[in-house]
Amino acid sequence: MTIFYQFFKGGSLKVDHPGSPREWAKYGVLLLAFCFGCRPTPSATLVHISLTDSNKSLKITGIDPLILNDINRDTIKNWQSLFAIYRLPADTDAKDYQPIQPGQYQLKDSAVVFTPDTAFVKQQTYFMRYYNYAGNKSIWDYIRGKTTKGQLHYTDLIFKQ
């Protein structure tokens, strides 16, 4: 025989044997409320990109300025592992195998500005891969190589010159 604890009758904890469908429904609603109430809500960082400096550079905004300043003070300054820029190939199935676009990253007014070593090609489509670090120990785990690409979720932001 199944025993259920019922919290809503008389304000005290009672042991009750459910017999009617109405009592089952009450427990079902309580279980659903508990499941949806305990669901973790992902903290989504909204990253935005835009071409700047006469379409010669890419401006990346939306990251907490305190995090950006901490990364900028680091001696490694591995911006490329955080915001990798790639050319989008004609066969999009091969986009995971593209080489990273080389260039310089600079922190300017709470934004990261990427200037490629060779200018963006007109009418060429590029994408920036931004990794979502929610659920990982720290963004530094990826920078130090403790977390690999396959372990992280990412968003590709596409732009065209």
ABEGO torsion letter per residue (X at the ends): XBBBBBAABGGBBBBBBBABAAAAAAAAAAAAAAAAAABBBBBBBBBBBBBBGGGABBBBBGBBAAAAAAAAABAAGBAAAABBBBBBBABAAAAAABBBBBEBBBBBGGBBBBBBABBBBBGBBBBBBBBBABGBABAAAAAAGABBAAABBBBBBBBBX
